[in-house]
Amino acid sequence: MDEDDEFLAAFGQYVDQLRPVQGLRSRQPEYRQIEERGAARDILTSAGFALEGLRSPAKDPPDCEAYVDGVWSGIEVTELIDPKTIELHYRDRSAPIYRREWNKADFLAKIGSIIADKDRAKLEDHTYLHYFLVIQTDEMYLTEDVLGEWLVGAEFSCRLITDAFIGLSHPSDPYPTFKIKIVRDN
């Protein structure tokens, strides 16, 4: 087997383990770490931050750590996806892909739930000066206009998370990224 054949075989294994709905997400940890670093890099750099030394730590949480604008930071990466989308797809793969039509109240409740869940993380080594939450979404009906409007005035109380962002996975440069207002609850 030559180098091209080895690459194609490895790529085939990667593709086979992807979740084929709402963005291609890996189900295997070694691939998921690569995707988490990619999402952290794309969303935080789109938000105007400089990242150095981005890596996946041995212990999770957080998903990633890096110097963000020169400050040692933990970075938790997650996605916003309607669970029904995945459930319906896996129940009947021949059915058309379900797309959730969000409303503002449900969207903010889901963001609040994600933030509260990630803010409860128990860090083994809390030497981070900042702790970022990066939320990536491929939700079709969450557009730049919608997120820009719905996040105005929204704020979430946290003890651990210092900064939060949501980024759309739309292929533009930079990725559409929105700051989520965090109020520290120390």
Summary of the structure (lengths in Angstrom):
residues: 186
radius of gyration: 17.4
end to end distance: 58.0
largest distance: 58.2
contacts: 514
relative contact order: 0.15
helix: 34%
strand: 27%
